[in-house]
Amino acid sequence: MKLWGGRFTKPTNELVDEYTASIRFDQKLAKYDIQGSLAHVNMLAKCEIISKEDAEIIAEGLQAVAKKIEAGEAELTEVNEDIHMNIEKLLIDEVGAVGGKLHTGRSRNDQVALDMRLYLRDALVALSQQLLDVQQALYKQATENLDTILPGYTHLQRAQPVLFAHHMMAYVFMFQRDLDRLADSFKRVNQSPLGAGALAGTSFPIDRHYVAEQLNFDGICDNSLDAVSDRDFVVEFLSNASLVSVHLSRLCEELVQWSSAEFNFVELDDAFCTGSSMMPQKKNPDVAELVRGKTGRVYGHLMGMLTTLKGLPLAYNKDMQEDKEGMFDTVETLQGALALFAPMIETMDIKKDNMYQAVAKDYSNATDLADYLVGKDLPFREAHAVVGQVVLDCINQNKYLLDLSIEEFQNFSPVIEKDIYDVLSPEAVVNARNVAGGTAKNRVEEQIVTAEALFSKSESWIIKRKEQIARIIEK
């Protein structure tokens, strides 16, 4: 007989048990279910809904169940459907009928919403720490390569030279936005739904705020219907995770390109590459490729969750059981990628000479020739046309701008003087972009200082939230 089976005259079909059971995946919530149950039973005793003696027995029983689950000694079965009913059954087996009092004033609907919020806030803090580690690996490469110049691209065509440090810092700021989004979403995750019951609250004189305080939530969900049916926090996480995946994937694409023989700008450490079963010379950037590939997996979970929710009436519906696997998989996918990413970035070899040679053998300094002519009082559109003709002539002669003699330059414009060679050097082109956020060395150094302050802010937030979560265990 199931714990809810009083009004039924026959057992559920075995196929129904198999199809509807979620214990296969929601057992990941075991720790959080027990944390919530301990807070709930403490509240029941405080409000004199059950006796202190019964509460102590239940609390001790829950701790015993927790140890058995952690040790792999507890049998979690599909017959008991999900982690909540499995733990309640194990508790009753442990302490007897008094264990049945635990569910007083509580539904599985508010219970599962609580467990998911507890799980996700842990995940948000852990992922934030990993993102910070990736940022710091990029920052390290930036500080070590403040004089390294590489081609900057638009449309995957060489556009203008930039500092390699500038390129790395672009990703530092991308990941900072990701960190900020995770931190902002935490406050919406960190609201307690417990006490909402199945949908309308409970007739017992419970104290929802006391439970929230025990679990170190920032507050409670204000509406019981919304509390049990809200999965916005899951959608928001999956959306934020998708953006993290976008940024990881874009950098992976560049690492794959840069490590190819055609670019030869970087070499990834052997520890983060694999070989070919057939071609002995191969060194494949498989980690970067797989991180890039798993982006679609994360997007899929976001689309799946949005689709599940779009037609659901209030309040809880069984469809919402589909909220967990995608969330769990997204957390694990990102954690796996980020754990590899920081050391992969930190250990890659930067081929500075190859980058510089690439910049020296292109026309990415053409804009600076146009700007030079503008400085000689030529309207920009005219200067643009003149430089276009210069570039075309260079292409026809198989030359680059710095290969031209002063006489050849002056064939196109008599205002060009010998100082043009200083203007068109890669170093001069980079340092000419001396605007806030630009690629000039002093501007990149400013970005580095800004990033250091952001790191400090993120570290403080992570420490604060880790301490907040840790206090649950102490209680």
Secondary structure, DSSP 8 states (H G I E B T S, - for coil): --TTGGG-SS---HHHHHHH--HHHHGGGHHHHHHHHHHHHHHHHHTTSS-HHHHHHHHHHHHHHHHHHHHT-S---GGG-SHHHHHHHHHHHHH-GGGGGGGTT--HHHHHHHHHHHHHHHHHHHHHHHHHHHHHHHHHHHHHTTT-EEEEEETTEEEEEEEHHHHHHHHHHHHHHHHHHHHHHHHHHSEE-TT-TTTT--SS---HHHHHHHTT-SEE-S-HHHHHH--HHHHHHHHHHHHHHHHHHHHHHHHHHHTSTTT--EE--GGG-B--SS-TT--B-HHHHHHHHTHHHHHHHHHHHHHHHTT--SS--GGGGGHHHHHHHHHHHHHHHHHHHHHHHHH-EE-HHHHHHHHHTSSTTHHHHHHHHHHTT--HHHHHHHHHHHHHHHHHHT--GGGS-HHHHHHH-TT--TTHHHHTSHHHHHHT--STTSSSHHHHHHHHHHHHHHHHHHHHHHHHHHHHHHHHHH-
